[in-house]
Amino acid sequence: MVNFLTVIIALICLLLTLVVLIQNPKGGGVDSTFGGQGANQMFGAAKSSDFIEKLTWGLAISLFVLCIITVLVVNTQSGGVIDAPLQSQG
């Protein structure tokens, strides 16, 4: 279960990175490097930037929720005890 959640988190991180890189830093819509003109003509500049912004928020929220769920699953599987080795002072 933890491995599955970790893979899903990694995929969401990659998608979130790509979506953030696609965004135009000036707020002008989809970057032309990734075929922005075609997307702007198909959706219109405002609709494509709204879609990218909503996708960014959705991926960020899902990443946050999945991280919390993963911590809860790991904590439940370990019986609520984290086995961290103590370092000696010597």
N, C-alpha and C positions, 0 to 999 in steps of 0.2 A: 504494500500500500504506500509506504513511504517512497519507494523507488518510483512508482507511478506518479505521485504528486511532485517529486523532484523533476521528472521529465517534463511534466506539464508546466511547471514553473520556468524551466529553462526555455521551453518553446515560447511562452508568453514574454519572457525577457527579450528573446530574439525579435519577436514581432513588434514589441514596444520600441526597441531600438530602431527598427526599420521605419516604423510609423513616425517617430520623432525626427529621423533624418529626412523623411519625405517633406515634412512641413517647411514652409518658407519662413525664414526668421523675421521677415518684415510683415507677415500676416497677409500676404497677397495671394494665397492659394497654394495649390500643389506646385512643387518645384518642377521646372521644365526639364531637369535632368532625368526625371523618372516619367517622362511622357505627360507632363503637366498640361501642355496645350490641349491634348486630346481629352483629358479629364475635364479641363475647364470648358471646353466646347460641349462636352456631353452633359455635364452636371451644371455648368455655370460656375463662376469663380466662388460665389458665396456658398453654394451648396457643397462643392467639393471640400472647401476649407471647414465647413460645419461637420461634414462626415469624418474628416481626418481628426478633428478635435474631439468629436464624440467617441471615435475609435480609440484615441489616446486615453481618454478618461476611463473608458470601459476596460481597456487592458490594464491600466494602472490599478483600478479598483479590484479587478480580478486577481492581480498579482498580490496585492495586500491581503485579500481574503484567503487565498490559497496558502500564503506564508503562515498566517495565523492558524489555519486548519492543520497544516503540517506540524507546527509546534505542538498543537493539542494531541495529534495522533502519536507523535514521538513520545510525548510525556505520558500518554496512556499506556503505550506499549512497554515503557520502561518502569511502569508502576509508580510514576511520580517522583522517582529518584534519578538524579543525574549523576552518573558515575564518572566524576572528574578526578583524576589522580592528583593528590596533593604533592606539592614539591617540598623537598626537605630544605631546611635553612642552612645546610652545611656546605 
